[in-house]
Amino acid sequence: MKIGLFDHVDQNDRPLAQQFDERLQFLAAADEAGFYSLQVAEHHGTPLNMVPNPAVYLAAAARATKQIRLGALVFLLPLYSPLRLIEEICMLDHLSHGRLDVGVGRGVSPFELNFHRVNHDKSREIFQDAYDCIIKGLTNDVLDHDGPFFTYNKVPMAMKPLQQPYPPIWYASSAETGSRWSGERGVHFGTLGSMETAKKNLDTYRASYVGKPAHPKPEFPGGVALCVNRQLVVADTIAEARKIAEPAHHEHHEKITWLLKRNVTSINYSQHIIGTFDDAIKAGSVIIGTPETVYADIKKQVEFLGVNMMNFAMFFGNMSLETALRSQQLFAKEVLPKLAAL
């Protein structure tokens, strides 16, 4: 069982430069404590995400850490030049000394895609073309690709990733189509939402699984990572954990629904967003409590979902660095060692 961190790096009330410094300090502590990985989101035009270019942020994270794996969950492929992303992936893999994981996706928000003049209805096709192109570029000395959206002719691939044949690929999905795509290709998989939603997505992945991982990770049974994302706050008492988590969750929820409230769409991409704090706890997307109660809740989720990894957002909303570090320290000292045996 592996435990990672997930971070939207959502906007808070501190200057952005200070926020970045705090996040990197929090990450350095997690690196020392033995967390498996950090994965950051990519969003655009919203206070939900202050790292719309994950590669720039991950480059800083690579130099502030020594052992924790680093990645985006996900790079929004329809928004990139595949050639440029290939080169950024190679740079990051070397800057991190082979600690890079590459999450890919099409972008669930029609508003964010539209900001970049990408048609949401065609985004899955664009994603697939970009994905095929990127894999070719990472595995060949010359990039030749003639797809419906991207074309390259005899481009020398001077940049090569450190990890061979390329860094492990992840896909994150809150819906059936993406879960099936991931399983059919044997990539590492992450999901979110209520216990029922997450289990449905994980079951779809398993039913579609190709039979072997595309890029085996020997630290996971069968070589493939199956992960679920949760918010987590640990404190000395349940009451204290709630006092920290509830306002932070509210602030984060306001940002996650920020674009929805300003726009109208018939596209249902918000099914994984759970309303109130108590609803989120009941659904399992938020875990709070003492080290003992948190361990028990995590164990139940692992057994129900059948995951071998969990990603926790432990620094979000209006939380201070001191509060987030205290929660991380309690978790690392009293919970993390127990989870390794699951």
Sequence and secondary structure as in RCSB ss.txt:
>XXXX:A:sequence
MKIGLFDHVDQNDRPLAQQFDERLQFLAAADEAGFYSLQVAEHHGTPLNMVPNPAVYLAAAARATKQIRLGALVF
LLPLYSPLRLIEEICMLDHLSHGRLDVGVGRGVSPFELNFHRVNHDKSREIFQDAYDCIIKGLTNDVLDHDGPFF
TYNKVPMAMKPLQQPYPPIWYASSAETGSRWSGERGVHFGTLGSMETAKKNLDTYRASYVGKPAHPKPEFPGGVA
LCVNRQLVVADTIAEARKIAEPAHHEHHEKITWLLKRNVTSINYSQHIIGTFDDAIKAGSVIIGTPETVYADIKK
QVEFLGVNMMNFAMFFGNMSLETALRSQQLFAKEVLPKLAAL
>XXXX:A:secstr
 EEEEEE     SS HHHHHHHHHHHHHHHHHHT  EEEE    SSTT S SSHHHHHHHHHHH SS EEEEEEE
EGGGS HHHHHHHHHHHHHHTTS EEEEEE  S HHHHHHTT  GGGHHHHHHHHHHHHHHHHH SEEEEE SS 
EEEEEE     SSSS   EEEE SSHHHHHHHHHHT EEEE SSHHHHHHHHHHHHHH  SS SS  TTSGGG  
EEEEEEEEE SSHHHHHHHHHHHHHHHHHHHTHHHHH   S    TT   SHHHHHHHTSEEEE HHHHHHHHHH
HHHHHT SEEEEE S TT  HHHHHHHHHHHHHHTHHHHTT 
